[in-house]
Amino acid sequence: MPWTTPPIISGFLIGGWRAALLEIVTIAMAVAVYLPFVRMQDRVSYGEELKAQEDEDKASA
């Protein structure tokens, strides 16, 4: 199986529907683990963006 085959399709081709289901579950678990950190970083970046915009508005006024 070439390494460029998409995850769920490769699982189905190698091990049938059970392997494809296992890959779906694994991907869902990875998303559940990383999502809180991505959201936290998004909040931090958004706050920095708002602060930079306020500083820019003060400087131009």
ChimeraX attribute file (.defattr): number of C-alpha atoms within 10 A of each C-alpha:
attribute: neighborCount
match mode: 1-to-1
recipient: residues
	/A:1	8
	/A:2	6
	/A:3	7
	/A:4	7
	/A:5	11
	/A:6	9
	/A:7	13
	/A:8	16
	/A:9	14
	/A:10	18
	/A:11	20
	/A:12	16
	/A:13	13
	/A:14	12
	/A:15	12
	/A:16	12
	/A:17	14
	/A:18	12
	/A:19	17
	/A:20	19
	/A:21	15
	/A:22	15
	/A:23	18
	/A:24	15
	/A:25	12
	/A:26	12
	/A:27	14
	/A:28	11
	/A:29	12
	/A:30	11
	/A:31	12
	/A:32	11
	/A:33	11
	/A:34	10
	/A:35	12
	/A:36	11
	/A:37	11
	/A:38	12
	/A:39	11
	/A:40	11
	/A:41	12
	/A:42	12
	/A:43	12
	/A:44	11
	/A:45	12
	/A:46	12
	/A:47	12
	/A:48	12
	/A:49	12
	/A:50	11
	/A:51	12
	/A:52	12
	/A:53	12
	/A:54	12
	/A:55	11
	/A:56	11
	/A:57	10
	/A:58	9
	/A:59	8
	/A:60	7
	/A:61	5
